[in-house]
């Protein structure tokens, strides 16, 4: 079966599933394989649950006309997504970066949906499977699709671009994330820049933070660009009004008061504002979208519990975002500041040094208390309180409850520090 023929079947059944536990009736089930599972084994179950067809790549699971045998299910999913993308009129905005991708994506979608029929990557489905699934959610009504692209090694963004073939692109920043896979900071810059490389090579439009020296150097002479800046007059001017703790900004004499915590979210708001301006969304609608967006899923959430004011930023962490969160917390006008910091993952050979630097910074900022959690932080040389595991921290807090305070909770996803919400009294 050709991809064109499979696409005709997809148009009749335009829902895709890769998990029988979340199966939609009358969908196409793609039997993907992983390190610990073989989707082919669930093909029959998918059909029994209501899937219209199951796409498989092992002949022994071809049980009826409803099973479509291909050479490689993952590659077929990717090729189908790319084929579908070329049949649609929607414009594709690709988004990558070390920090803030998901928040920026949500803000862009909130702004552009004020004027256009838009779709955006759900959650953080931003890899070699998630990007195809996002593309296959584009309908004939979709005008703009915001596609988030994640990567932890070289050539991954280039590959995702070959599938999505974006018309526009934006990189949030270049930070110390996935250093192990990218091979250091220069590797991160090279890997993330694959998005801009694709756009430049194909004469596509680029969005940029003109105040980022790396982006400005790479894109400065490129004609087809649109950027924002606080002081460069040739770009769209946006002024930072402060973040104590919520971000405030101004564009064209209109003040905007967001529900986002931290100065590090300023550029995320700027990106959405800039794209709204580019696509002619009225500034009053942009203001409305930015002011009404509320973060969730443990990303820069401002919560109140048992008298504590809590900044919950426990979805992910790397040295760049950790430093930004700490410095923002220091600048907040509040008393009784306590920081809970969890290990940062995927730092490779730099892990010990990066954790030591963050421990040193946390100590220098003179918060009322700092708790460092995880094997990496526990190995640092620091006067701060360290705990090898979350369970040990939990035991300590149960015996030494903290009084009403302002709390920062920040750590990598694997640390799951949001569990602190169930312990804090």
ABEGO torsion letter per residue (X at the ends): XBAAAAAAAAAABABBBABAAABBBGBBBBBBBBAABBAAAAAAAAAAAGBABBBBABAAABABAABBBBABAAAAAAAAAAAAAAABABBBBBBBEABGAAAAAAAAAAAAAAABBBBBBBEABABAAAAAAAAAABBAABABBBBBBBBABBGAAAAAAAAAGBABBBBABBBBBGAAAAGEAAAAAAAAAAAAAAAAAAGBBBBBBAABAAAAAAAAABABBBBBBAABAABBBBBBAEBOABBBBBBGGBBBBBABBEAAAAAAAAAAAAAAAAAGBBAAAAAAAAAABBBBGGBGBBBBBGGBBBBBBAABBBAAAAAAAAAAAAABBBBGBBBBBBBBBGAEAAAAAAAAAAAAAAAAAGBABBBBBEAAAAABBBABBBBABAAAAAAAAAABBBBBBBBBBBBBAAAGAAAAAAABX
